[in-house]
């Protein structure tokens, strides 16, 4: 499967099947490095079934009516949890981050708009709609919102969320150096056409963008700083990623190989360089995040939840294809995105005690948000 890199929105389905039987698919893989290739690998219009996996060894469509499956009790979701839609109508949202109070910020890049979802008021606010091509967001400790922009060559700027619209500080790239005690902001997923993921992501970036309060920095490559183009588009890792994540030197960091669908655990140096990559799960995708309990959430069309040992403990199929995940509010709330809507539901980890491969947990997770792709 393939789709050109300059696409703005995902095509709903790579393959459509109608009134067919005994159709055999073998060794299917998505080779598109577009950030918005397809929502579904296959859609059976006769039975209204979607297959979201971007890679599978074999699939046979019999043409028979699918058998209904009994609903299983979830080891992750709270009893009686229901999905609640909070907001919709977005073109294509990504780049999510959270502030110190737990409010969620994200970008609708096509419309050049930055939004904030307030946990306290349960309201959506438009923070900025200046034509500055925002793509990724991150906060420093002083509450400055750092924005990675598609505009120009190596554009990163910052502002206070409630400041006047023309209050913007442009951040200049500086040569990479060790930043002990500072927080690095790194992409959570990469696509490598050359199939050299472990070698390419463990390369020291030559530049860093440092936040106004000097507590946070974003490593960046030469390609981003010079505005290098790839078939007319910018595919620098800090732009193409579905999100960025904060990490301190010495902490475990999870990063997804989107092209080969694997997830790795790694260490991060005090200059933001990734090292010591170790395969964590034979499942990867567009985003990955870990919570304070050590559980790992992988977004790849749906949500896969793993315990710290790499055992899968939950699989959640959202109403629409979901391709990014974040954790906020002291690790207790999950957010997933993009594209067009925003949902929440409850999660209860006390139920983890029933799973023999997982340790019991005493926390109750009160929120889970999703931004499924447009279909």
Buried (B, 14 or more C-beta within 10 A) or exposed (E): BEBEBEBEBBBBBBBEBEEEEEBEBEEBBBEBBBBBBBBBBBBBEBEEEBBBBBBBEEBEBEBEEEEEEEEEEBBBBBEEBEBEEBBEEBBBBBBBBBBEEBBBBBBBBEBBBBBBBEBEEEEBBEBBBBEBBBBBBBBBEBBBBBBBBBBEEBBBBBBEBEBEEEEBBEBEBEEBEEBEEBBBBBBBBBBBEEEEBBEBBBEEBEBBBBBBEEBBBBBBBEBBBEBEEBEEBBBBBBBBBBBBBBBEBEEBBBBBBBBBBBBBBBBBBBBBBBEEBEEBBEBBBBBBBBBEBBBBBBBBBBBBBBBBEBEBBBEBEBEBBBBBBBBBBEBBBBBBBBBBBBBBBBBBBBBBEEBEEBBEBEBEBBBBBBBBBBB
